[in-house]
Amino acid sequence: LARLLAPADFGLMAVAMAIVTFSQGTTQTGFESALIQKQDKPEDYLNTAWTIELTRYLVLFLLIFVAAPLLASFFNEPRAVSILRVISLTMVFQGSRNIGVVYFRKNLDFKKQFVLEVVPVLANICVVLPLAFTFRNVWALVWASITASVATCCMSYVMHPYRPRLDFNVERAKNLFNFGRWILGSSIIVMIREQGLTIFIGKFLGIPVLGFFNRASVFSMMIFQQLIEIVWKVGYPAYSQLQNDPKRFKQAYLKTLRLLSFIGIPMAGGLFVLSEDFVHLFLTDKWLPIVPIMQIMCLTAILNFLNTPAGIAFQAMGRPEIGTKIAALGVIVLVITIYPLAIRFGVIGVAWSLFLSTLITSPIMWFMSIKTMHIPWIEFSKLVLVPFLSTLIMSIVIQGVNKHFFL
């Protein structure tokens, strides 16, 4: 797709998806997380949760559809009007999804969870590639996104026998929201940090620049995010079942940290060193401006790998407010630094701002996880230091080989 489409196409799609995703994230109920964490008769809450979610998505769809001209004018991009109105249809299908599939994660049925997630991806691929060859513009991405949403909705009803119905119980809704409100807070912070960057770049640096930033993110942080999402999907329900067994809970945390350090740090370090070669070989030289952005995002990804087990643990033990408050501090750092760094360094400065916000908050995340689960500092440090030093050595060797043999 990077070879077939222009940076501006990805920029347009990024703007549309940022608006849709931001609206979803800032109204997140956290009900699915609450249903996974709740061990006492969660089935009593399914219809109420589904009704509220469906209502939320339908309202968001109508708001974006009506406000599309205003939103497009904010970016001074008339083409975004029709794109926004079509892409907002994904919300209708997301809101209609069968909430019963939450049991796949809750019951650790990862085979069904895999099928549920991979079928829409395959549908997206089957649609986007022919359309990209045909249209050679952003509409290939738009219609592929719609196709994936429809596939997800249909698969949820095919794969799980539960049939949700409209029902609203005030007490049950309050019970779910008592936990979900912290998920909402965390989601708002994530949306400000991630989609806020997209909106900022699109507004102040332009849609083509946003296209470069978007592809840099996809080929660096979002690649690693796939691994982090897998760990979340497996770890969160597993941790939730261990929340009343502190010893096993602690061991689960340490094993997760060991796994992510062992796999994630070398992945990010390797891409950091080979990013220019990757772009040159696979994306063509028109994308070379994304190389420094990718490298900064690789550094950010290393910190995210180390922070992930703590985020899972805080939420599973029923204390999501810890992660939310730390994330709020990160957003404050981002808001303070993004404009001056963007003025000085352009889009590379935006990437540095994101890195600084993660760098400053990461030690706090580690300290709170160590304190909460009573883990010795030396034990934590050993799990991180060995893969870090190994990756450093690997990076130096690769740079040396590149410099002396391939340049």
C-alpha positions in Angstrom: 0.0 0.0 0.0 2.9 2.4 0.7 4.1 1.8 -2.8 0.7 2.2 -4.4 -0.7 5.2 -2.5 0.7 8.7 -1.7 1.5 10.1 1.8 -1.5 12.4 1.5 -3.8 9.4 1.2 -2.5 8.0 4.4 -2.8 11.4 5.9 -6.5 11.7 5.0 -7.2 8.3 6.4 -5.3 9.1 9.5 -7.4 12.2 10.1 -10.7 10.4 9.6 -9.6 7.5 11.9 -8.3 9.9 14.5 -11.6 11.6 14.7 -13.5 8.3 14.9 -11.1 6.8 17.4 -10.9 9.9 19.5 -14.7 10.0 19.8 -14.8 6.4 20.8 -12.0 6.7 23.3 -13.3 9.7 25.1 -16.6 8.1 25.6 -15.2 4.6 26.5 -17.4 2.8 29.1 -14.8 0.2 30.1 -17.7 -2.3 30.5 -15.9 -5.1 28.6 -12.9 -4.8 30.9 -15.2 -4.8 33.9 -17.0 -7.9 32.7 -13.6 -9.7 32.3 -12.4 -8.6 35.8 -15.7 -9.4 37.5 -15.8 -12.9 38.8 -19.3 -13.0 40.2 -22.1 -13.6 37.7 -21.0 -11.3 34.9 -23.8 -12.7 32.6 -26.3 -10.7 34.6 -24.7 -7.5 33.2 -24.4 -8.4 29.5 -27.7 -6.9 28.1 -27.3 -3.6 30.1 -23.7 -3.3 28.8 -24.7 -4.0 25.2 -27.6 -1.6 25.3 -25.4 1.3 26.6 -22.6 0.5 24.1 -25.1 0.4 21.1 -26.6 3.7 22.1 -23.2 5.3 22.5 -22.0 4.2 19.1 -25.2 5.3 17.3 -25.0 8.7 18.9 -21.3 9.1 17.9 -22.2 8.0 14.3 -24.8 10.7 14.0 -22.6 13.4 15.5 -19.7 12.7 13.2 -22.0 12.4 10.1 -23.6 15.7 10.8 -20.4 17.5 11.9 -18.3 16.2 9.0 -18.1 19.5 7.1 -17.1 21.4 10.3 -14.5 18.8 11.2 -13.1 18.8 7.6 -12.9 22.6 7.6 -10.7 22.4 10.8 -8.1 20.7 8.7 -8.8 22.8 5.6 -9.4 19.6 3.7 -12.8 19.4 1.8 -12.1 15.8 0.7 -12.4 14.7 4.4 -16.2 15.3 4.5 -17.3 12.3 2.4 -14.5 10.1 3.9 -15.7 10.9 7.5 -19.3 10.2 6.7 -18.5 6.8 5.2 -16.0 5.8 7.8 -18.3 6.7 10.6 -20.5 3.8 9.5 -18.0 1.5 11.2 -19.4 2.7 14.5 -22.8 1.2 13.7 -21.3 -2.2 13.2 -19.0 -1.9 16.2 -22.0 -1.0 18.5 -24.0 -3.9 17.1 -21.3 -6.5 17.8 -22.4 -9.5 20.0 -21.1 -8.7 23.5 -21.1 -12.4 24.2 -17.7 -12.7 22.6 -16.2 -11.1 25.7 -16.3 -14.6 27.1 -13.6 -15.7 24.7 -11.1 -13.6 26.6 -12.6 -14.1 30.0 -12.4 -17.9 29.6 -9.0 -17.8 28.0 -10.5 -19.3 24.8 -7.8 -17.8 22.5 -8.5 -20.1 19.6 -11.9 -18.5 19.1 -10.5 -15.1 19.9 -7.9 -15.6 17.2 -10.5 -16.6 14.6 -12.7 -13.6 15.6 -9.8 -11.2 15.0 -8.1 -12.8 12.0 -11.2 -13.1 9.7 -11.8 -9.3 9.6 -8.1 -8.8 8.9 -8.2 -11.2 5.9 -11.4 -9.5 4.7 -9.6 -6.2 4.8 -6.6 -7.5 2.9 -8.9 -9.1 0.2 -10.6 -5.8 -0.4 -7.9 -3.2 0.1 -5.3 -4.6 -2.4 -7.6 -4.8 -5.4 -9.1 -1.4 -4.6 -5.7 0.1 -4.2 -4.7 -1.1 -7.7 -8.0 0.2 -9.1 -8.5 3.5 -7.3 -5.0 4.5 -6.4 -6.4 6.8 -3.7 -7.6 6.9 -0.1 -11.0 5.2 -0.9 -9.3 1.8 -1.0 -8.5 2.3 2.7 -12.0 3.6 3.5 -13.9 0.7 1.9 -11.6 -1.9 3.4 -12.2 -0.5 6.8 -15.9 -0.8 6.4 -15.5 -4.4 5.2 -13.5 -5.3 8.3 -16.2 -3.8 10.6 -19.0 -5.7 8.9 -17.0 -8.9 9.1 -16.3 -8.4 12.8 -20.0 -7.8 13.6 -21.1 -10.9 11.6 -18.4 -13.2 13.0 -19.4 -12.2 16.6 -22.9 -13.6 16.0 -21.7 -16.7 14.1 -19.1 -17.7 16.8 -21.1 -17.1 20.0 -24.7 -18.3 20.7 -25.6 -15.4 23.1 -28.1 -13.0 21.6 -28.1 -9.6 23.3 -31.3 -7.6 23.6 -32.2 -4.1 24.6 -32.3 -3.8 28.4 -31.2 -1.2 30.9 -30.8 -1.7 34.6 -29.6 1.4 36.5 -28.0 -0.5 39.4 -26.1 -2.8 37.1 -24.9 0.1 35.0 -23.6 1.9 38.1 -21.8 -1.3 39.2 -20.1 -1.6 35.9 -19.2 2.1 35.7 -17.6 2.1 39.1 -14.8 0.0 37.6 -15.2 1.4 34.1 -14.8 5.0 35.0 -11.0 4.5 35.4 -10.9 2.8 32.1 -12.7 5.8 30.7 -10.1 8.1 32.3 -7.2 6.0 30.9 -8.9 5.8 27.5 -9.3 9.6 27.3 -5.6 10.1 28.2 -4.6 7.5 25.5 -6.7 9.3 22.9 -5.2 12.7 23.8 -1.7 11.2 23.5 -2.2 9.2 20.3 -5.0 10.7 18.3 -4.2 14.2 19.7 -0.8 13.8 17.9 -2.5 13.0 14.7 -4.9 16.0 15.0 -2.0 18.3 15.9 0.2 17.3 13.0 -2.7 17.4 10.5 -3.7 20.9 11.6 -0.3 22.6 12.1 2.1 20.6 9.9 -0.2 19.5 7.0 -1.9 16.3 5.7 1.2 15.1 3.7 3.4 15.4 6.7 0.8 13.5 8.7 1.0 10.7 6.1 4.7 10.4 6.8 4.2 10.3 10.5 1.4 7.8 10.2 3.5 5.4 8.2 6.4 5.8 10.5 4.1 4.9 13.4 2.7 1.9 11.6 6.1 0.5 10.7 7.6 1.0 14.2 5.4 1.4 17.2 2.3 -0.2 15.8 4.2 -3.3 14.8 5.3 -3.7 18.4 1.9 -2.7 19.6 0.6 -5.9 18.1 2.7 -7.9 20.5 1.7 -5.7 23.4 -2.0 -6.2 22.5 -1.5 -10.0 22.5 0.0 -9.9 25.9 -2.9 -7.7 27.1 -5.5 -10.1 25.7 -3.9 -13.1 27.3 -2.5 -11.5 30.4 -5.5 -9.4 31.6 -8.0 -12.3 32.0 -5.3 -14.6 33.4 -4.2 -12.0 35.9 -7.8 -11.3 36.9 -8.2 -15.0 37.8 -5.1 -14.7 40.0 -6.0 -11.5 41.8 -6.7 -13.2 45.1 -3.4 -15.2 45.0 -0.6 -12.6 45.5 2.3 -15.1 45.1 1.1 -16.4 41.7 0.0 -12.9 40.7 3.6 -11.7 41.3 5.1 -14.6 39.4 2.7 -14.0 36.4 3.9 -10.3 36.4 7.6 -11.3 36.4 7.1 -13.9 33.7 5.3 -11.4 31.5 8.1 -8.8 32.1 10.7 -11.4 31.2 8.9 -12.4 28.0 8.4 -8.8 26.8 12.0 -7.8 27.6 13.4 -10.9 25.9 11.4 -10.5 22.7 10.5 -6.8 22.6 13.7 -5.0 23.3 15.7 -6.8 20.6 12.9 -6.3 18.1 12.8 -2.6 18.7 16.6 -2.3 18.8 17.0 -4.3 15.6 14.5 -2.1 13.7 16.2 1.1 15.1 19.5 0.1 13.5 18.0 -1.3 10.3 15.2 1.3 9.8 16.9 3.0 6.8 17.6 -0.3 5.1 14.0 -1.4 5.7 12.5 1.8 4.2 14.8 1.7 1.2 14.2 -1.9 0.4 10.4 -2.2 1.1 8.9 1.2 0.9 11.0 2.9 -1.7 13.1 6.1 -1.3 10.0 8.4 -1.3 9.5 7.3 2.3 13.0 8.0 3.6 11.9 11.0 5.6 10.2 8.6 8.1 13.5 7.0 9.1 14.4 9.3 12.1 10.8 9.2 13.2 10.8 5.4 13.2 14.1 5.4 15.2 12.7 7.6 17.9 9.5 5.5 18.1 11.6 2.4 18.5 13.0 3.9 21.7 9.5 4.7 22.9 8.4 1.2 22.1 11.2 -0.3 24.4 9.8 1.7 27.3 6.2 0.6 26.4 7.3 -3.1 26.5 8.6 -2.6 30.0 5.5 -0.7 31.2 2.9 -3.2 29.8 3.0 -5.8 32.6 2.5 -3.1 35.2 -0.5 -1.7 33.3 -2.1 -5.1 33.1 -1.4 -5.8 36.8 -3.0 -2.6 38.1 -6.1 -3.1 36.1 -6.5 -6.8 37.0 -6.1 -6.2 40.7 -8.9 -3.7 40.6 -6.7 -0.6 40.8 -6.7 0.9 37.3 -6.5 4.4 38.8 -2.7 3.9 39.3 -2.0 3.6 35.6 -4.5 6.3 34.8 -2.8 8.9 37.0 0.6 8.0 35.7 -0.6 8.3 32.1 -2.2 11.7 32.9 1.3 12.9 33.9 2.6 11.7 30.6 0.0 13.7 28.7 0.9 16.8 30.7 4.5 16.4 29.6 3.4 15.8 26.0 1.2 19.0 26.0 4.0 21.1 27.5 6.7 19.9 25.1 5.0 19.2 21.8 4.5 22.7 20.4 8.1 24.1 21.1 9.7 20.9 19.8 7.4 20.9 16.7 8.3 24.5 16.0 12.0 23.7 16.4 12.3 20.3 14.7 9.0 19.8 12.8 7.5 16.3 12.9 10.6 14.8 14.3 10.1 17.1 17.3 6.6 15.6 17.8 8.2 12.2 18.0 10.7 13.4 20.6 7.9 14.9 22.6 6.1 11.5 22.7 9.3 9.8 23.7 10.0 12.3 26.6 6.4 11.8 27.9 7.0 8.1 28.1 10.6 8.4 29.4 9.6 10.6 32.4 6.6 8.5 33.5 8.2 5.0 33.0 10.3 5.0 36.3 7.1 5.9 38.2 5.3 3.0 36.6 8.1 0.6 37.5 8.3 1.9 41.1 4.6 1.5 41.7 4.6 -2.0 40.3 7.5 -3.0 42.5 5.9 -1.4 45.5 2.5 -2.9 44.9 3.7 -6.4 44.3 6.6 -6.3 46.8 9.2 -7.1 44.2 13.0 -6.6 45.0 14.6 -4.0 42.8 17.4 -6.4 42.0 15.0 -9.0 40.7 13.3 -6.4 38.4 16.6 -5.0 37.2 18.0 -8.4 36.2 15.0 -9.2 34.0 15.5 -5.9 32.1 19.3 -5.4 32.1 20.3 -8.6 30.3 18.2 -8.2 27.2 19.0 -4.5 27.1 22.8 -5.1 27.1 22.4 -7.9 24.6 20.5 -5.6 22.3 23.1 -2.8 22.7 25.8 -5.2 21.7 23.7 -6.5 18.7 23.1 -3.0 17.5 26.8 -2.0 17.6 27.7 -5.1 15.7 25.1 -4.6 13.0 26.1 -0.9 12.6 29.7 -2.0 12.3 28.9 -4.6 9.7 26.8 -2.1 7.7 29.5 0.5 7.8 32.4 -1.6 6.8 30.8 -4.1 4.4 27.6 -2.7 2.9 28.2 1.0 2.4 
